[in-house]
Amino acid sequence: MSDTILAQDHGNWVEITLNRPDRLNSFNDEMHYALRGEIEKARDNGARAILLTGSGRGFCAGQDLGDRDPSKMDGPPDLGNTVRTFYAPLVNLIRSLNFPVICAVNGVAAGAGANLALACDMVLAAESAKFIQSFSKVGLIPDTGGSWHLPRLLGEARAKGLAFTAQPLKAQQAEDWGLIWKAVPDADLMDEARKMADQFANGPTLGLGLTKQCIQAAAVDTLQDHLELEADAMKTCGESADYAEGVSAFLEKRAPAFKGS
């Protein structure tokens, strides 16, 4: 197992930590493969939530540019291949999971690191954290789903402003703008994120997973198609043990014991 990624099993959820702190957890090929492997392992082992965070003083500074330096190569790098091989599959994997993925942004999130966070379902950020669409500083476009997520979350004007200027966005402003779920005091970040992961993992994860898929589909569905999608999802939920347990617990005035099925 690569030491560029740390994974801690909490039973029904997994905490995954990007672990290249000397490089602000920037991605090299090894870390890409290791991260994807740990996410797939969590999925295949029946995890019901994932918490993603970073080690050291930053969350993720994006791609390690030392690995894509044209001056050290025989020719220009094929960054399209980099996106297709690494970043697009990672975003697609996170979005396809039928359970919540929480991101705890513990420090700077720049470039692909910022957009990796936005690919997750719930983003908590330390108040000292900043989100930076740093791509324009090196003549690139916001990848890792950034040019898709930003206008949907913020609108075209703010998306272009962040992308063109590479201006850092503080965590509290990111919350105020609706880019992330919540900014929290630095000292409270991991406690709150772990509490959330545990809450989701012990919740009705069948319904949460279907909620995730429905909300994501809304970006491209027509209203009529989406109403049909909702009907299918509600049929699945209504036939689940979690729904029966939730109704029983409500009527009996007790806490439900959801199984995610």
Helices and strands as residue ranges (DSSP letters): E 5-9, E 14-18, G 21-23, H 29-44, E 50-54, E 58-60, G 65-68, G 70-72, H 79-82, I 83-87, H 88-96, E 101-105, E 108-110, H 112-119, E 122-126, E 130-132, G 134-138, H 146-154, H 156-165, E 169-170, H 171-177, E 182-184, G 186-188, H 189-201, H 205-217, H 223-238, H 241-251
